[in-house]
Amino acid sequence: GGENVYSAEVENAISTHPAVLQVAVIGIPHETWGEQVHAIVVLKPGEEATEADIIDHARQAIAGYKLPKSVEFRAEPLPLSG
């Protein structure tokens, strides 16, 4: 706990996965650390990936403590905030 994780850095690491269309990274409550990194991923049509695939891919680009602890897959595109 106590480490700063910037969502854009984690999103950039995940977005380079060939199956990923969109990604958003948020903090969700965690009992011990206060917050944990959670990724919401939309895959490209016809592509498949697992939570482990996404985390392993991100591990190549960012430090272990920045990796998402959980990945949620959504079928619908993510809303874009302006």
mmCIF file of the N, C-alpha and C atoms, coordinates in Angstrom:
data_MODEL
# 
_entry.id   MODEL 
# 
loop_
_atom_site.group_PDB 
_atom_site.id 
_atom_site.type_symbol 
_atom_site.label_atom_id 
_atom_site.label_alt_id 
_atom_site.label_comp_id 
_atom_site.label_asym_id 
_atom_site.label_entity_id 
_atom_site.label_seq_id 
_atom_site.pdbx_PDB_ins_code 
_atom_site.Cartn_x 
_atom_site.Cartn_y 
_atom_site.Cartn_z 
_atom_site.occupancy 
_atom_site.B_iso_or_equiv 
_atom_site.pdbx_formal_charge 
_atom_site.auth_seq_id 
_atom_site.auth_comp_id 
_atom_site.auth_asym_id 
_atom_site.auth_atom_id 
_atom_site.pdbx_PDB_model_num 
ATOM 1   N N  . GLY A 1 1  ? 0.800   -1.186  0.000   1.00 0.00 ? 1  GLY A N  1 
ATOM 2   C CA . GLY A 1 1  ? 0.000   0.000   0.000   1.00 0.00 ? 1  GLY A CA 1 
ATOM 3   C C  . GLY A 1 1  ? 0.838   1.242   0.000   1.00 0.00 ? 1  GLY A C  1 
ATOM 4   N N  . GLY A 1 2  ? 0.232   2.372   -0.270  1.00 0.00 ? 2  GLY A N  1 
ATOM 5   C CA . GLY A 1 2  ? 0.903   3.648   -0.231  1.00 0.00 ? 2  GLY A CA 1 
ATOM 6   C C  . GLY A 1 2  ? 1.617   4.029   -1.510  1.00 0.00 ? 2  GLY A C  1 
ATOM 7   N N  . GLU A 1 3  ? 1.682   3.132   -2.483  1.00 0.00 ? 3  GLU A N  1 
ATOM 8   C CA . GLU A 1 3  ? 2.340   3.441   -3.748  1.00 0.00 ? 3  GLU A CA 1 
ATOM 9   C C  . GLU A 1 3  ? 1.331   4.121   -4.668  1.00 0.00 ? 3  GLU A C  1 
ATOM 10  N N  . ASN A 1 4  ? 1.795   5.149   -5.392  1.00 0.00 ? 4  ASN A N  1 
ATOM 11  C CA . ASN A 1 4  ? 0.925   5.797   -6.362  1.00 0.00 ? 4  ASN A CA 1 
ATOM 12  C C  . ASN A 1 4  ? 0.956   5.029   -7.671  1.00 0.00 ? 4  ASN A C  1 
ATOM 13  N N  . VAL A 1 5  ? -0.212  4.755   -8.191  1.00 0.00 ? 5  VAL A N  1 
ATOM 14  C CA . VAL A 1 5  ? -0.339  4.106   -9.489  1.00 0.00 ? 5  VAL A CA 1 
ATOM 15  C C  . VAL A 1 5  ? -1.175  5.031   -10.362 1.00 0.00 ? 5  VAL A C  1 
ATOM 16  N N  . TYR A 1 6  ? -0.629  5.387   -11.511 1.00 0.00 ? 6  TYR A N  1 
ATOM 17  C CA . TYR A 1 6  ? -1.333  6.287   -12.420 1.00 0.00 ? 6  TYR A CA 1 
ATOM 18  C C  . TYR A 1 6  ? -2.066  5.458   -13.464 1.00 0.00 ? 6  TYR A C  1 
ATOM 19  N N  . SER A 1 7  ? -3.377  5.652   -13.552 1.00 0.00 ? 7  SER A N  1 
ATOM 20  C CA . SER A 1 7  ? -4.194  4.810   -14.421 1.00 0.00 ? 7  SER A CA 1 
ATOM 21  C C  . SER A 1 7  ? -3.728  4.859   -15.870 1.00 0.00 ? 7  SER A C  1 
ATOM 22  N N  . ALA A 1 8  ? -3.290  6.023   -16.357 1.00 0.00 ? 8  ALA A N  1 
ATOM 23  C CA . ALA A 1 8  ? -2.862  6.132   -17.754 1.00 0.00 ? 8  ALA A CA 1 
ATOM 24  C C  . ALA A 1 8  ? -1.685  5.206   -18.046 1.00 0.00 ? 8  ALA A C  1 
ATOM 25  N N  . GLU A 1 9  ? -0.768  5.069   -17.111 1.00 0.00 ? 9  GLU A N  1 
ATOM 26  C CA . GLU A 1 9  ? 0.388   4.195   -17.310 1.00 0.00 ? 9  GLU A CA 1 
ATOM 27  C C  . GLU A 1 9  ? -0.046  2.732   -17.440 1.00 0.00 ? 9  GLU A C  1 
ATOM 28  N N  . VAL A 1 10 ? -0.968  2.317   -16.590 1.00 0.00 ? 10 VAL A N  1 
ATOM 29  C CA . VAL A 1 10 ? -1.462  0.943   -16.623 1.00 0.00 ? 10 VAL A CA 1 
ATOM 30  C C  . VAL A 1 10 ? -2.298  0.725   -17.890 1.00 0.00 ? 10 VAL A C  1 
ATOM 31  N N  . GLU A 1 11 ? -3.138  1.697   -18.233 1.00 0.00 ? 11 GLU A N  1 
ATOM 32  C CA . GLU A 1 11 ? -3.952  1.602   -19.446 1.00 0.00 ? 11 GLU A CA 1 
ATOM 33  C C  . GLU A 1 11 ? -3.067  1.478   -20.683 1.00 0.00 ? 11 GLU A C  1 
ATOM 34  N N  . ASN A 1 12 ? -1.992  2.268   -20.744 1.00 0.00 ? 12 ASN A N  1 
ATOM 35  C CA . ASN A 1 12 ? -1.087  2.204   -21.893 1.00 0.00 ? 12 ASN A CA 1 
ATOM 36  C C  . ASN A 1 12 ? -0.454  0.827   -22.010 1.00 0.00 ? 12 ASN A C  1 
ATOM 37  N N  . ALA A 1 13 ? -0.068  0.235   -20.881 1.00 0.00 ? 13 ALA A N  1 
ATOM 38  C CA . ALA A 1 13 ? 0.556   -1.091  -20.892 1.00 0.00 ? 13 ALA A CA 1 
ATOM 39  C C  . ALA A 1 13 ? -0.420  -2.157  -21.387 1.00 0.00 ? 13 ALA A C  1 
ATOM 40  N N  . ILE A 1 14 ? -1.681  -2.059  -20.979 1.00 0.00 ? 14 ILE A N  1 
ATOM 41  C CA . ILE A 1 14 ? -2.682  -3.053  -21.377 1.00 0.00 ? 14 ILE A CA 1 
ATOM 42  C C  . ILE A 1 14 ? -3.136  -2.832  -22.814 1.00 0.00 ? 14 ILE A C  1 
ATOM 43  N N  . SER A 1 15 ? -3.230  -1.577  -23.238 1.00 0.00 ? 15 SER A N  1 
ATOM 44  C CA . SER A 1 15 ? -3.782  -1.271  -24.564 1.00 0.00 ? 15 SER A CA 1 
ATOM 45  C C  . SER A 1 15 ? -2.929  -1.810  -25.705 1.00 0.00 ? 15 SER A C  1 
ATOM 46  N N  . THR A 1 16 ? -1.668  -2.143  -25.435 1.00 0.00 ? 16 THR A N  1 
ATOM 47  C CA . THR A 1 16 ? -0.814  -2.692  -26.488 1.00 0.00 ? 16 THR A CA 1 
ATOM 48  C C  . THR A 1 16 ? -1.047  -4.186  -26.709 1.00 0.00 ? 16 THR A C  1 
ATOM 49  N N  . HIS A 1 17 ? -1.863  -4.821  -25.876 1.00 0.00 ? 17 HIS A N  1 
ATOM 50  C CA . HIS A 1 17 ? -2.214  -6.234  -26.094 1.00 0.00 ? 17 HIS A CA 1 
ATOM 51  C C  . HIS A 1 17 ? -3.013  -6.311  -27.397 1.00 0.00 ? 17 HIS A C  1 
ATOM 52  N N  . PRO A 1 18 ? -2.664  -7.234  -28.295 1.00 0.00 ? 18 PRO A N  1 
ATOM 53  C CA . PRO A 1 18 ? -3.315  -7.264  -29.611 1.00 0.00 ? 18 PRO A CA 1 
ATOM 54  C C  . PRO A 1 18 ? -4.822  -7.523  -29.587 1.00 0.00 ? 18 PRO A C  1 
ATOM 55  N N  . ALA A 1 19 ? -5.352  -8.102  -28.522 1.00 0.00 ? 19 ALA A N  1 
ATOM 56  C CA . ALA A 1 19 ? -6.787  -8.394  -28.458 1.00 0.00 ? 19 ALA A CA 1 
ATOM 57  C C  . ALA A 1 19 ? -7.601  -7.253  -27.855 1.00 0.00 ? 19 ALA A C  1 
ATOM 58  N N  . VAL A 1 20 ? -6.936  -6.243  -27.296 1.00 0.00 ? 20 VAL A N  1 
ATOM 59  C CA . VAL A 1 20 ? -7.635  -5.193  -26.546 1.00 0.00 ? 20 VAL A CA 1 
ATOM 60  C C  . VAL A 1 20 ? -8.085  -4.053  -27.458 1.00 0.00 ? 20 VAL A C  1 
ATOM 61  N N  . LEU A 1 21 ? -9.372  -3.746  -27.392 1.00 0.00 ? 21 LEU A N  1 
ATOM 62  C CA . LEU A 1 21 ? -9.939  -2.607  -28.107 1.00 0.00 ? 21 LEU A CA 1 
ATOM 63  C C  . LEU A 1 21 ? -9.926  -1.368  -27.215 1.00 0.00 ? 21 LEU A C  1 
ATOM 64  N N  . GLN A 1 22 ? -10.414 -1.512  -25.985 1.00 0.00 ? 22 GLN A N  1 
ATOM 65  C CA . GLN A 1 22 ? -10.475 -0.401  -25.030 1.00 0.00 ? 22 GLN A CA 1 
ATOM 66  C C  . GLN A 1 22 ? -10.113 -0.907  -23.643 1.00 0.00 ? 22 GLN A C  1 
ATOM 67  N N  . VAL A 1 23 ? -9.572  -0.004  -22.845 1.00 0.00 ? 23 VAL A N  1 
ATOM 68  C CA . VAL A 1 23 ? -9.274  -0.352  -21.456 1.00 0.00 ? 23 VAL A CA 1 
ATOM 69  C C  . VAL A 1 23 ? -9.461  0.878   -20.580 1.00 0.00 ? 23 VAL A C  1 
ATOM 70  N N  . ALA A 1 24 ? -9.972  0.659   -19.389 1.00 0.00 ? 24 ALA A N  1 
ATOM 71  C CA . ALA A 1 24 ? -10.048 1.698   -18.363 1.00 0.00 ? 24 ALA A CA 1 
ATOM 72  C C  . ALA A 1 24 ? -9.532  1.081   -17.074 1.00 0.00 ? 24 ALA A C  1 
ATOM 73  N N  . VAL A 1 25 ? -8.762  1.846   -16.336 1.00 0.00 ? 25 VAL A N  1 
ATOM 74  C CA . VAL A 1 25 ? -8.204  1.362   -15.075 1.00 0.00 ? 25 VAL A CA 1 
ATOM 75  C C  . VAL A 1 25 ? -8.718  2.244   -13.951 1.00 0.00 ? 25 VAL A C  1 
ATOM 76  N N  . ILE A 1 26 ? -9.241  1.600   -12.917 1.00 0.00 ? 26 ILE A N  1 
ATOM 77  C CA . ILE A 1 26 ? -9.791  2.322   -11.772 1.00 0.00 ? 26 ILE A CA 1 
ATOM 78  C C  . ILE A 1 26 ? -9.262  1.709   -10.482 1.00 0.00 ? 26 ILE A C  1 
ATOM 79  N N  . GLY A 1 27 ? -9.410  2.434   -9.410  1.00 0.00 ? 27 GLY A N  1 
ATOM 80  C CA . GLY A 1 27 ? -9.116  1.891   -8.090  1.00 0.00 ? 27 GLY A CA 1 
ATOM 81  C C  . GLY A 1 27 ? -10.408 1.398   -7.472  1.00 0.00 ? 27 GLY A C  1 
ATOM 82  N N  . ILE A 1 28 ? -10.368 0.197   -6.906  1.00 0.00 ? 28 ILE A N  1 
ATOM 83  C CA . ILE A 1 28 ? -11.536 -0.322  -6.196  1.00 0.00 ? 28 ILE A CA 1 
ATOM 84  C C  . ILE A 1 28 ? -11.126 -0.610  -4.758  1.00 0.00 ? 28 ILE A C  1 
ATOM 85  N N  . PRO A 1 29 ? -12.070 -0.585  -3.827  1.00 0.00 ? 29 PRO A N  1 
ATOM 86  C CA . PRO A 1 29 ? -11.721 -0.770  -2.414  1.00 0.00 ? 29 PRO A CA 1 
ATOM 87  C C  . PRO A 1 29 ? -11.011 -2.099  -2.148  1.00 0.00 ? 29 PRO A C  1 
ATOM 88  N N  . HIS A 1 30 ? -10.034 -2.039  -1.259  1.00 0.00 ? 30 HIS A N  1 
ATOM 89  C CA . HIS A 1 30 ? -9.322  -3.245  -0.816  1.00 0.00 ? 30 HIS A CA 1 
ATOM 90  C C  . HIS A 1 30 ? -9.159  -3.164  0.693   1.00 0.00 ? 30 HIS A C  1 
ATOM 91  N N  . GLU A 1 31 ? -9.438  -4.270  1.395   1.00 0.00 ? 31 GLU A N  1 
ATOM 92  C CA . GLU A 1 31 ? -9.406  -4.289  2.863   1.00 0.00 ? 31 GLU A CA 1 
ATOM 93  C C  . GLU A 1 31 ? -8.075  -3.841  3.441   1.00 0.00 ? 31 GLU A C  1 
ATOM 94  N N  . THR A 1 32 ? -6.988  -4.336  2.884   1.00 0.00 ? 32 THR A N  1 
ATOM 95  C CA . THR A 1 32 ? -5.664  -4.072  3.449   1.00 0.00 ? 32 THR A CA 1 
ATOM 96  C C  . THR A 1 32 ? -5.045  -2.795  2.923   1.00 0.00 ? 32 THR A C  1 
ATOM 97  N N  . TRP A 1 33 ? -5.083  -2.607  1.600   1.00 0.00 ? 33 TRP A N  1 
ATOM 98  C CA . TRP A 1 33 ? -4.348  -1.500  0.983   1.00 0.00 ? 33 TRP A CA 1 
ATOM 99  C C  . TRP A 1 33 ? -5.182  -0.254  0.752   1.00 0.00 ? 33 TRP A C  1 
ATOM 100 N N  . GLY A 1 34 ? -6.462  -0.304  1.035   1.00 0.00 ? 34 GLY A N  1 
ATOM 101 C CA . GLY A 1 34 ? -7.309  0.855   0.778   1.00 0.00 ? 34 GLY A CA 1 
ATOM 102 C C  . GLY A 1 34 ? -7.899  0.796   -0.618  1.00 0.00 ? 34 GLY A C  1 
ATOM 103 N N  . GLU A 1 35 ? -7.014  0.643   -1.618  1.00 0.00 ? 35 GLU A N  1 
ATOM 104 C CA . GLU A 1 35 ? -7.460  0.518   -3.001  1.00 0.00 ? 35 GLU A CA 1 
ATOM 105 C C  . GLU A 1 35 ? -6.593  -0.496  -3.724  1.00 0.00 ? 35 GLU A C  1 
ATOM 106 N N  . GLN A 1 36 ? -7.173  -1.126  -4.741  1.00 0.00 ? 36 GLN A N  1 
ATOM 107 C CA . GLN A 1 36 ? -6.392  -2.006  -5.603  1.00 0.00 ? 36 GLN A CA 1 
ATOM 108 C C  . GLN A 1 36 ? -6.683  -1.629  -7.048  1.00 0.00 ? 36 GLN A C  1 
ATOM 109 N N  . VAL A 1 37 ? -5.764  -1.961  -7.935  1.00 0.00 ? 37 VAL A N  1 
ATOM 110 C CA . VAL A 1 37 ? -5.898  -1.640  -9.351  1.00 0.00 ? 37 VAL A CA 1 
ATOM 111 C C  . VAL A 1 37 ? -6.835  -2.653  -10.010 1.00 0.00 ? 37 VAL A C  1 
ATOM 112 N N  . HIS A 1 38 ? -7.830  -2.139  -10.738 1.00 0.00 ? 38 HIS A N  1 
ATOM 113 C CA . HIS A 1 38 ? -8.821  -2.965  -11.431 1.00 0.00 ? 38 HIS A CA 1 
ATOM 114 C C  . HIS A 1 38 ? -8.907  -2.479  -12.873 1.00 0.00 ? 38 HIS A C  1 
ATOM 115 N N  . ALA A 1 39 ? -8.804  -3.402  -13.824 1.00 0.00 ? 39 ALA A N  1 
ATOM 116 C CA . ALA A 1 39 ? -8.886  -3.045  -15.243 1.00 0.00 ? 39 ALA A CA 1 
ATOM 117 C C  . ALA A 1 39 ? -10.217 -3.507  -15.817 1.00 0.00 ? 39 ALA A C  1 
ATOM 118 N N  . ILE A 1 40 ? -10.821 -2.647  -16.618 1.00 0.00 ? 40 ILE A N  1 
ATOM 119 C CA . ILE A 1 40 ? -12.036 -2.980  -17.357 1.00 0.00 ? 40 ILE A CA 1 
ATOM 120 C C  . ILE A 1 40 ? -11.628 -3.009  -18.828 1.00 0.00 ? 40 ILE A C  1 
ATOM 121 N N  . VAL A 1 41 ? -11.839 -4.145  -19.476 1.00 0.00 ? 41 VAL A N  1 
ATOM 122 C CA . VAL A 1 41 ? -11.319 -4.360  -20.823 1.00 0.00 ? 41 VAL A CA 1 
ATOM 123 C C  . VAL A 1 41 ? -12.447 -4.719  -21.785 1.00 0.00 ? 41 VAL A C  1 
ATOM 124 N N  . VAL A 1 42 ? -12.411 -4.091  -22.970 1.00 0.00 ? 42 VAL A N  1 
ATOM 125 C CA . VAL A 1 42 ? -13.268 -4.477  -24.087 1.00 0.00 ? 42 VAL A CA 1 
ATOM 126 C C  . VAL A 1 42 ? -12.344 -5.074  -25.139 1.00 0.00 ? 42 VAL A C  1 
ATOM 127 N N  . LEU A 1 43 ? -12.617 -6.313  -25.528 1.00 0.00 ? 43 LEU A N  1 
ATOM 128 C CA . LEU A 1 43 ? -11.791 -6.980  -26.536 1.00 0.00 ? 43 LEU A CA 1 
ATOM 129 C C  . LEU A 1 43 ? -12.273 -6.635  -27.947 1.00 0.00 ? 43 LEU A C  1 
ATOM 130 N N  . LYS A 1 44 ? -11.351 -6.709  -28.896 1.00 0.00 ? 44 LYS A N  1 
ATOM 131 C CA . LYS A 1 44 ? -11.708 -6.515  -30.299 1.00 0.00 ? 44 LYS A CA 1 
ATOM 132 C C  . LYS A 1 44 ? -12.639 -7.646  -30.719 1.00 0.00 ? 44 LYS A C  1 
ATOM 133 N N  . PRO A 1 45 ? -13.554 -7.375  -31.662 1.00 0.00 ? 45 PRO A N  1 
ATOM 134 C CA . PRO A 1 45 ? -14.474 -8.424  -32.113 1.00 0.00 ? 45 PRO A CA 1 
ATOM 135 C C  . PRO A 1 45 ? -13.710 -9.667  -32.582 1.00 0.00 ? 45 PRO A C  1 
ATOM 136 N N  . GLY A 1 46 ? -14.156 -10.825 -32.110 1.00 0.00 ? 46 GLY A N  1 
ATOM 137 C CA . GLY A 1 46 ? -13.541 -12.080 -32.504 1.00 0.00 ? 46 GLY A CA 1 
ATOM 138 C C  . GLY A 1 46 ? -12.275 -12.440 -31.748 1.00 0.00 ? 46 GLY A C  1 
ATOM 139 N N  . GLU A 1 47 ? -11.813 -11.571 -30.869 1.00 0.00 ? 47 GLU A N  1 
ATOM 140 C CA . GLU A 1 47 ? -10.587 -11.825 -30.107 1.00 0.00 ? 47 GLU A CA 1 
ATOM 141 C C  . GLU A 1 47 ? -10.936 -12.411 -28.742 1.00 0.00 ? 47 GLU A C  1 
ATOM 142 N N  . GLU A 1 48 ? -9.991  -13.144 -28.177 1.00 0.00 ? 48 GLU A N  1 
ATOM 143 C CA . GLU A 1 48 ? -10.161 -13.703 -26.843 1.00 0.00 ? 48 GLU A CA 1 
ATOM 144 C C  . GLU A 1 48 ? -8.917  -13.429 -26.013 1.00 0.00 ? 48 GLU A C  1 
ATOM 145 N N  . ALA A 1 49 ? -9.103  -13.247 -24.734 1.00 0.00 ? 49 ALA A N  1 
ATOM 146 C CA . ALA A 1 49 ? -7.997  -13.096 -23.791 1.00 0.00 ? 49 ALA A CA 1 
ATOM 147 C C  . ALA A 1 49 ? -8.536  -13.409 -22.405 1.00 0.00 ? 49 ALA A C  1 
ATOM 148 N N  . THR A 1 50 ? -7.655  -13.870 -21.538 1.00 0.00 ? 50 THR A N  1 
ATOM 149 C CA . THR A 1 50 ? -8.036  -14.156 -20.160 1.00 0.00 ? 50 THR A CA 1 
ATOM 150 C C  . THR A 1 50 ? -7.464  -13.074 -19.248 1.00 0.00 ? 50 THR A C  1 
ATOM 151 N N  . GLU A 1 51 ? -7.923  -13.085 -18.005 1.00 0.00 ? 51 GLU A N  1 
ATOM 152 C CA . GLU A 1 51 ? -7.375  -12.161 -17.014 1.00 0.00 ? 51 GLU A CA 1 
ATOM 153 C C  . GLU A 1 51 ? -5.858  -12.330 -16.926 1.00 0.00 ? 51 GLU A C  1 
ATOM 154 N N  . ALA A 1 52 ? -5.391  -13.573 -16.909 1.00 0.00 ? 52 ALA A N  1 
ATOM 155 C CA . ALA A 1 52 ? -3.948  -13.837 -16.829 1.00 0.00 ? 52 ALA A CA 1 
ATOM 156 C C  . ALA A 1 52 ? -3.214  -13.301 -18.052 1.00 0.00 ? 52 ALA A C  1 
ATOM 157 N N  . ASP A 1 53 ? -3.810  -13.432 -19.250 1.00 0.00 ? 53 ASP A N  1 
ATOM 158 C CA . ASP A 1 53 ? -3.188  -12.904 -20.470 1.00 0.00 ? 53 ASP A CA 1 
ATOM 159 C C  . ASP A 1 53 ? -2.958  -11.400 -20.344 1.00 0.00 ? 53 ASP A C  1 
ATOM 160 N N  . ILE A 1 54 ? -3.977  -10.698 -19.872 1.00 0.00 ? 54 ILE A N  1 
ATOM 161 C CA . ILE A 1 54 ? -3.899  -9.234  -19.763 1.00 0.00 ? 54 ILE A CA 1 
ATOM 162 C C  . ILE A 1 54 ? -2.841  -8.837  -18.736 1.00 0.00 ? 54 ILE A C  1 
ATOM 163 N N  . ILE A 1 55 ? -2.846  -9.469  -17.578 1.00 0.00 ? 55 ILE A N  1 
ATOM 164 C CA . ILE A 1 55 ? -1.890  -9.129  -16.520 1.00 0.00 ? 55 ILE A CA 1 
ATOM 165 C C  . ILE A 1 55 ? -0.467  -9.480  -16.949 1.00 0.00 ? 55 ILE A C  1 
ATOM 166 N N  . ASP A 1 56 ? -0.281  -10.647 -17.572 1.00 0.00 ? 56 ASP A N  1 
ATOM 167 C CA . ASP A 1 56 ? 1.057   -11.037 -18.032 1.00 0.00 ? 56 ASP A CA 1 
ATOM 168 C C  . ASP A 1 56 ? 1.586   -10.067 -19.078 1.00 0.00 ? 56 ASP A C  1 
ATOM 169 N N  . HIS A 1 57 ? 0.714   -9.607  -19.967 1.00 0.00 ? 57 HIS A N  1 
ATOM 170 C CA . HIS A 1 57 ? 1.123   -8.646  -20.989 1.00 0.00 ? 57 HIS A CA 1 
ATOM 171 C C  . HIS A 1 57 ? 1.562   -7.330  -20.337 1.00 0.00 ? 57 HIS A C  1 
ATOM 172 N N  . ALA A 1 58 ? 0.777   -6.845  -19.395 1.00 0.00 ? 58 ALA A N  1 
ATOM 173 C CA . ALA A 1 58 ? 1.105   -5.585  -18.719 1.00 0.00 ? 58 ALA A CA 1 
ATOM 174 C C  . ALA A 1 58 ? 2.404   -5.703  -17.930 1.00 0.00 ? 58 ALA A C  1 
ATOM 175 N N  . ARG A 1 59 ? 2.694   -6.888  -17.394 1.00 0.00 ? 59 ARG A N  1 
ATOM 176 C CA . ARG A 1 59 ? 3.895   -7.118  -16.586 1.00 0.00 ? 59 ARG A CA 1 
ATOM 177 C C  . ARG A 1 59 ? 5.176   -6.799  -17.374 1.00 0.00 ? 59 ARG A C  1 
ATOM 178 N N  . GLN A 1 60 ? 5.120   -6.902  -18.694 1.00 0.00 ? 60 GLN A N  1 
ATOM 179 C CA . GLN A 1 60 ? 6.282   -6.615  -19.531 1.00 0.00 ? 60 GLN A CA 1 
ATOM 180 C C  . GLN A 1 60 ? 6.619   -5.125  -19.551 1.00 0.00 ? 60 GLN A C  1 
ATOM 181 N N  . ALA A 1 61 ? 5.662   -4.280  -19.205 1.00 0.00 ? 61 ALA A N  1 
ATOM 182 C CA . ALA A 1 61 ? 5.842   -2.839  -19.350 1.00 0.00 ? 61 ALA A CA 1 
ATOM 183 C C  . ALA A 1 61 ? 5.860   -2.065  -18.034 1.00 0.00 ? 61 ALA A C  1 
ATOM 184 N N  . ILE A 1 62 ? 5.261   -2.613  -16.982 1.00 0.00 ? 62 ILE A N  1 
ATOM 185 C CA . ILE A 1 62 ? 5.139   -1.853  -15.734 1.00 0.00 ? 62 ILE A CA 1 
ATOM 186 C C  . ILE A 1 62 ? 5.537   -2.701  -14.531 1.00 0.00 ? 62 ILE A C  1 
ATOM 187 N N  . ALA A 1 63 ? 5.831   -2.025  -13.433 1.00 0.00 ? 63 ALA A N  1 
ATOM 188 C CA . ALA A 1 63 ? 6.246   -2.692  -12.196 1.00 0.00 ? 63 ALA A CA 1 
ATOM 189 C C  . ALA A 1 63 ? 5.108   -3.539  -11.626 1.00 0.00 ? 63 ALA A C  1 
ATOM 190 N N  . GLY A 1 64 ? 5.480   -4.587  -10.913 1.00 0.00 ? 64 GLY A N  1 
ATOM 191 C CA . GLY A 1 64 ? 4.511   -5.522  -10.367 1.00 0.00 ? 64 GLY A CA 1 
ATOM 192 C C  . GLY A 1 64 ? 3.443   -4.890  -9.498  1.00 0.00 ? 64 GLY A C  1 
ATOM 193 N N  . TYR A 1 65 ? 3.823   -3.890  -8.689  1.00 0.00 ? 65 TYR A N  1 
ATOM 194 C CA . TYR A 1 65 ? 2.823   -3.299  -7.791  1.00 0.00 ? 65 TYR A CA 1 
ATOM 195 C C  . TYR A 1 65 ? 1.782   -2.485  -8.546  1.00 0.00 ? 65 TYR A C  1 
ATOM 196 N N  . LYS A 1 66 ? 2.053   -2.161  -9.811  1.00 0.00 ? 66 LYS A N  1 
ATOM 197 C CA . LYS A 1 66 ? 1.106   -1.389  -10.619 1.00 0.00 ? 66 LYS A CA 1 
ATOM 198 C C  . LYS A 1 66 ? 0.136   -2.275  -11.393 1.00 0.00 ? 66 LYS A C  1 
ATOM 199 N N  . LEU A 1 67 ? 0.408   -3.568  -11.427 1.00 0.00 ? 67 LEU A N  1 
ATOM 200 C CA . LEU A 1 67 ? -0.426  -4.478  -12.212 1.00 0.00 ? 67 LEU A CA 1 
ATOM 201 C C  . LEU A 1 67 ? -1.841  -4.546  -11.659 1.00 0.00 ? 67 LEU A C  1 
ATOM 202 N N  . PRO A 1 68 ? -2.829  -4.694  -12.547 1.00 0.00 ? 68 PRO A N  1 
ATOM 203 C CA . PRO A 1 68 ? -4.189  -4.876  -12.038 1.00 0.00 ? 68 PRO A CA 1 
ATOM 204 C C  . PRO A 1 68 ? -4.284  -6.166  -11.234 1.00 0.00 ? 68 PRO A C  1 
ATOM 205 N N  . LYS A 1 69 ? -5.013  -6.103  -10.146 1.00 0.00 ? 69 LYS A N  1 
ATOM 206 C CA . LYS A 1 69 ? -5.251  -7.288  -9.324  1.00 0.00 ? 69 LYS A CA 1 
ATOM 207 C C  . LYS A 1 69 ? -6.470  -8.048  -9.835  1.00 0.00 ? 69 LYS A C  1 
ATOM 208 N N  . SER A 1 70 ? -7.268  -7.374  -10.656 1.00 0.00 ? 70 SER A N  1 
ATOM 209 C CA . SER A 1 70 ? -8.443  -8.006  -11.244 1.00 0.00 ? 70 SER A CA 1 
ATOM 210 C C  . SER A 1 70 ? -8.726  -7.364  -12.594 1.00 0.00 ? 70 SER A C  1 
ATOM 211 N N  . VAL A 1 71 ? -9.332  -8.150  -13.487 1.00 0.00 ? 71 VAL A N  1 
ATOM 212 C CA . VAL A 1 71 ? -9.695  -7.687  -14.823 1.00 0.00 ? 71 VAL A CA 1 
ATOM 213 C C  . VAL A 1 71 ? -11.144 -8.074  -15.069 1.00 0.00 ? 71 VAL A C  1 
ATOM 214 N N  . GLU A 1 72 ? -11.918 -7.105  -15.520 1.00 0.00 ? 72 GLU A N  1 
ATOM 215 C CA . GLU A 1 72 ? -13.332 -7.322  -15.849 1.00 0.00 ? 72 GLU A CA 1 
ATOM 216 C C  . GLU A 1 72 ? -13.478 -7.139  -17.354 1.00 0.00 ? 72 GLU A C  1 
ATOM 217 N N  . PHE A 1 73 ? -14.093 -8.106  -18.016 1.00 0.00 ? 73 PHE A N  1 
ATOM 218 C CA . PHE A 1 73 ? -14.307 -8.003  -19.457 1.00 0.00 ? 73 PHE A CA 1 
ATOM 219 C C  . PHE A 1 73 ? -15.732 -7.545  -19.716 1.00 0.00 ? 73 PHE A C  1 
ATOM 220 N N  . ARG A 1 74 ? -15.862 -6.586  -20.638 1.00 0.00 ? 74 ARG A N  1 
ATOM 221 C CA . ARG A 1 74 ? -17.182 -6.082  -21.026 1.00 0.00 ? 74 ARG A CA 1 
ATOM 222 C C  . ARG A 1 74 ? -17.355 -6.233  -22.527 1.00 0.00 ? 74 ARG A C  1 
ATOM 223 N N  . ALA A 1 75 ? -18.574 -6.512  -22.938 1.00 0.00 ? 75 ALA A N  1 
ATOM 224 C CA . ALA A 1 75 ? -18.858 -6.663  -24.366 1.00 0.00 ? 75 ALA A CA 1 
ATOM 225 C C  . ALA A 1 75 ? -19.123 -5.311  -25.023 1.00 0.00 ? 75 ALA A C  1 
ATOM 226 N N  . GLU A 1 76 ? -19.673 -4.377  -24.262 1.00 0.00 ? 76 GLU A N  1 
ATOM 227 C CA . GLU A 1 76 ? -20.038 -3.070  -24.810 1.00 0.00 ? 76 GLU A CA 1 
ATOM 228 C C  . GLU A 1 76 ? -18.873 -2.099  -24.716 1.00 0.00 ? 76 GLU A C  1 
ATOM 229 N N  . PRO A 1 77 ? -18.729 -1.204  -25.707 1.00 0.00 ? 77 PRO A N  1 
ATOM 230 C CA . PRO A 1 77 ? -17.679 -0.187  -25.621 1.00 0.00 ? 77 PRO A CA 1 
ATOM 231 C C  . PRO A 1 77 ? -17.830 0.660   -24.357 1.00 0.00 ? 77 PRO A C  1 
ATOM 232 N N  . LEU A 1 78 ? -16.711 1.113   -23.860 1.00 0.00 ? 78 LEU A N  1 
ATOM 233 C CA . LEU A 1 78 ? -16.707 1.941   -22.658 1.00 0.00 ? 78 LEU A CA 1 
ATOM 234 C C  . LEU A 1 78 ? -17.163 3.352   -22.999 1.00 0.00 ? 78 LEU A C  1 
ATOM 235 N N  . PRO A 1 79 ? -17.907 4.004   -22.104 1.00 0.00 ? 79 PRO A N  1 
ATOM 236 C CA . PRO A 1 79 ? -18.288 5.398   -22.350 1.00 0.00 ? 79 PRO A CA 1 
ATOM 237 C C  . PRO A 1 79 ? -17.046 6.283   -22.305 1.00 0.00 ? 79 PRO A C  1 
ATOM 238 N N  . LEU A 1 80 ? -16.972 7.201   -23.227 1.00 0.00 ? 80 LEU A N  1 
ATOM 239 C CA . LEU A 1 80 ? -15.826 8.107   -23.263 1.00 0.00 ? 80 LEU A CA 1 
ATOM 240 C C  . LEU A 1 80 ? -16.207 9.398   -22.572 1.00 0.00 ? 80 LEU A C  1 
ATOM 241 N N  . SER A 1 81 ? -15.413 9.802   -21.594 1.00 0.00 ? 81 SER A N  1 
ATOM 242 C CA . SER A 1 81 ? -15.690 11.058  -20.906 1.00 0.00 ? 81 SER A CA 1 
ATOM 243 C C  . SER A 1 81 ? -14.863 12.145  -21.560 1.00 0.00 ? 81 SER A C  1 
ATOM 244 N N  . GLY A 1 82 ? -15.461 13.323  -21.711 1.00 0.00 ? 82 GLY A N  1 
ATOM 245 C CA . GLY A 1 82 ? -14.791 14.409  -22.413 1.00 0.00 ? 82 GLY A CA 1 
ATOM 246 C C  . GLY A 1 82 ? -14.034 15.202  -21.461 1.00 0.00 ? 82 GLY A C  1 
# 
